[in-house]
Amino acid sequence: MTINCKGQLIDLSLPKVMGILNITPNSFFDGGRYSNEGEIIAKVEKMLAEGATFIDLGAYSSKPSAEFVSEEEELNRIVPVVQLLVKHFPDILLSIDTFRSKVASACIENGAAIINDIAAGNLDEKMMEVIAQYQVPYIMMHMRGTPQTMQSLTEYDDMVKEMMFYFSEKIAQARSLRINDLIVDPGFGFAKTIEQNFEVMQKLELFHNLELPLLVGISRKSMIHKSLGISADEALNGTTFLNAVALIKGAQILRVHDVKEAVECVKLFEKLNA
């Protein structure tokens, strides 16, 4: 299973790690930590040295009840950072965490390689057209509503069945536009209670029926720290455990704040399956 990133075929038969870089002042874990060029470059250099294949760059916090950020503000935040990182790391594979087609387009034009859309096109009807135009890999996440409303939309008759139907529709829409490289993200923490998040993890292997690469992003999320009665800062051990579970259940990409520990997980998983 491969994806084409800027002409480079990335083999996902060996799981890969995607490091998170939030340039938002209000992200749930690392908001405001990377606010100048030196800090941003140092953080990315560290993640790449630790073994990250992708860097996921976001300028709009999608935590529950996150404040609204205008399109203009998101563009002003993110495009200069894309330019900065592509200049300093010419071979970088940048994923852009956005649900807006104009932001996606601007970032791709400046060297981004992947679009990571929490809404799978539901919040911008032009998003898939942009993906089709540029033919970049497209991460489609499951979510209901918006970041501001999603936690009030957790009622399901059969959650995993409804998620599979959601993805089937999205895949059909993408294929109709001849989008080649699709990645599925179940959306841990998005329109799901803590108990529902664990149900998705328990049934994660079912998503392989979609026959697409599977991305798991549970890094330091509330399903971990609230379950353990600790803070997000203390949730690395729990994150590592659930990343290992995700790998055993077939995840091909781990999206994480802590690259070194996730890469170690992947290496030990390889040894287990050698």
N, C-alpha and C positions, 0 to 999 in steps of 0.2 A: 504494500500500500504506500503510494508516494503522493506528494503534492509538489507543484511547480511554483517555486518562489523566485521571481526575477530570473527565470531561465535555469535555475538550479533545482534539480530533483532531490527532494528530501525524503529519505526512506523512513517510514514510520513503523516498519516491522520491529525496529528497536525504539522503544518509547523515548520521547524527547521532552525537554524541560523548557518552559516559557517563563522568563523572569518578568515580574511586574514592576513597572515604573509609573507611579502616579504623580502627576504634576498638578494635582488639585490641592487646595488648602484644607479640604474637609474629608479626605478619604478616611474610611473607618480605622485603618491601621497606620498608614504612613503619610497621612495628609500633612502637607507643608514641609516635609523633610528635605525635599529636593527643589529648591527655589532659585538657585543660580547655576550658571554654566559649569562651574567647577564641581559642584556637588553632583550634578546630573552626569557629567562625564565620568567622575570617579565611581558612581554607583553602577553605571552601565559597564564600565571596564571591569569592575569586580564580578558582576554577574556573568559576563562573557568568559572571564578567566576561570570561573567556577564550573563552566560547562553548559551555560544556557545556549540553546539553539536559536531561540526567538526572544525578543524583548517586546513586551506588550505595553504600549504607551497610552495612557488615558488622561484626559483633561476635564472630565465631567464625572464626578462621583456618582456611582449608581447604588450607593448604600440605601437602605430603606429610609424614606422621607428626606432624601437628599434635596438640597435647594436647587431650584431651576437655574441653569446657566444658559445664556443666550448663545445662538449659533456664532455670532460675531466674537463673543468672548472665548468660546471654545476654540475657534480658529486662531485667535490672537495668542492663546496659550500654547497650542500644540504645534502649529506649523514651524515656528522658529526652532523648537526642540527637535523636530524631525530633521530640519536642515542642519542643525548642530551635530546631531548624531551621525547622519549620513556622511558629513564632512570628516568627522573624527574616526569613524568606523566604516569605511567604504563598503565592506562586505556584510554589514549588519542586516539581519532579517527582522525588520520592524513590523510588528502587528499594531494596528491602530484600534483602540477600544472606543468606538463611536457608533451611534445609531443614526447619524446624519449623513446624507449622501454628499453634501457639499464639503463637509469635513473629510470624508473618505476620499473624495476626488482630489482635493488639495494635497492631502498627505501622500497619496499615490504619486501624484505629479512631482512631488519632492523626494521620492525615493522609498516610500513605504512598500512593504511586500505583501501584507495580509490585512484584511479587515475583520475585526472582531465585533459583531453586532449583538448586543444584549437583547434586541427586539426582533431579530431575524426579518427585518423589513417592515414590521408592523407600525413603527413610529415614523417611517419615511418611505412612502410608496416608490420613490425613485432610487432607493438604495440598490436593489438588485439590478437595475439598469446600469448603474455605475459599475458594479462588480462585473457584469457581462461585458461592458465596454473595455475595461482594463484587464479582464481575465486574471484577477488575483484570487488566491484562496480566500474563502468566505466562511468564517465561523458563525454558525447560527445557534443562538442560545434560546432555551425555553424560558419565557416570561409571560406573565399577564399584566396588562395595564402599563403603568409607567413606574419609575423608581419612587415617585411620590405616592402611588396608590397600590403598588403590588402586594403589600402585606395585608391588605383588606380583601384580597382575591385568592384565598387559599381553599375554597370549597370545591371538592372534586367528587364525582361519583366513583371513578376509577382512575386515579391520578396517572399512573404509568401508561395505561391504555390511552388516555386523553393526550398525554405527551407524545406517544408514538404517532397518533393521528395528526397532531400539530406538525411534527417533523415530516411526516409523509407528505402533507400538503405543501410545506415549504420546499422540500426537495423537488417535488413535481414542478412548482413554480420556477425554481432555479434552473432545472433541466430544460424547461420550455424556453428559457432565455439563453440556453447553451453555456451555462456556467459549469465549468469542469471540476474545480477542486472545492469540495464542500467538507466541512468539519462540524460535528454535532457537539453541543455543550448542554447538558441537562439543566444547567442553571441552579446550582445549589444556592439556597438562600433567596431565590427570586420567586415570589408568589408561592412560597412553601413554608410551612411551619418546621420547627426543629425535627419533630417526629417524621414529617413527610420527607425531609432531607435524608434521614436515615433509611427510609423506605426506598428512596431512589438509589442510594448506595447499595442497599441489600439486593436490588434487582438490576444493577447496572449492566450486567451482561446481556440483558434483553435488548439494549439499544444497539447491539451489534447486528440485530436483524435488519437495521437500516443500511448495513453494508457501507458505512462511512467511518472515517477516523473519529475517535471519541476523545474529547478534551474534558478534563475534570479540573475544576477550580474550587477547592475547599480551603485554601490557605488562610489559616487564622480566623475563619468565619465563626459566627455565633453558634452554629451547630456544635462546634468544638468547645469554645470557651464557656458558653452558657451551660452546656451539659456538664462541664467539669467544675463550674463555679469559680472560674479564674478570669483573668483579663485576656484580651487579644495578644498583649505583649508576652503572655505566659503560654501561648497556645502552640508553640513550635512542636513539642513532643506529640501532641494530639494530631497536628497536621501531618507529621511524618507517618504516624500510624495509619491514618486514613488514606494518605497517598499510596502507601504499600498495599492497602486493600484495593484501591482503584487499579493499581498495576496488575494485581492478581486477577481482577475482574476484566482486564483487557483494555484499560485506558492507554491511548497512544501519546497523549500530551498531558503533562502536569503543569498547570498555571500556578505559579508560586511566588511568594515574597522572598523565600529563603532558598536560593538556588543550590548551594553546596549540599545541603541536607537532602534535597530532592534528587540531585544527581547521584548521591550515594545510594539512595533507595533504588534507583534504576540500575546501578551497577550490581547491587546485591540481587536484585530481581533477575538480571542476566545470569548470574552465577547459579541461581536456583534452577534456571531453565536451560542451562548449558547442556 
